[in-house]
Amino acid sequence: MEDPELITQAIANNVRAQRAHRGLTLDALAARSGVSRGMLVQVEQGRTNPSVSTLTRIASALGVTVARLVEVSDVPMVRVVDKADVVTFRQGSGEAKLLVGADMPVIMELWEWRLVPGEHHDGDAHTPGTREMLTVLDGELTLSVHGRSHVIGQGDAVLFTADRPHRYANAGPADLRFVMVVAEPRETQDQ
């Protein structure tokens, strides 16, 4: 099982390093990400455990994956992620596991999600051109994108444009499990 304190410190170090590498001030990163300067200070000092949404907004503003922000060590040529090292975000009774991610040549993340009946997760809009694809392992997913809901059953898959707010919901009677890939185009950060 991952050590939450170690991951919080890794996030602090990685956000600070990525921001410095891009020559951004805290105010500039706050403006780009929509995350308050105060929250960024807490993240960079390792005083908070940021939510998936907060990490997603910071990662997007920095042009990296969430996986890069929670990375505890350097990424080798071949990277095997032991199940004990998978980072888990908990929300209510549900959870999202960031299994692995990469940021070259495009930003990609592989996630495993679990939501109990009645739970949902609201995803923020990603960078224009971002696509998500997922397959339902157990249960039934209600995916809402741009005002329309789609029901994806066990064994079914879906591909959608994720550059607008979207929602993953479990409206069914059983636990929902799905695996998702997020592919986000790399943006030049020359602003």
Buried (B, 14 or more C-beta within 10 A) or exposed (E): EBEEEEBBBBBBBBBBBBBEEBEBEBEBBBEBBEBEBEBBEBBBEBEBBBEBBBBBBBBBBBBBBBBBBBBBEEBEEEEEBEEEBBBBBEBEEBBBBBBBBBBEEEBBBBBBBBBBEEBBBEBBBBBEBBBBBBBBBEBBBBBBBEEEEEBBEBEBEBEBBBBBBBEBBBBBEEBBBBBBBBBBBBBEBEE
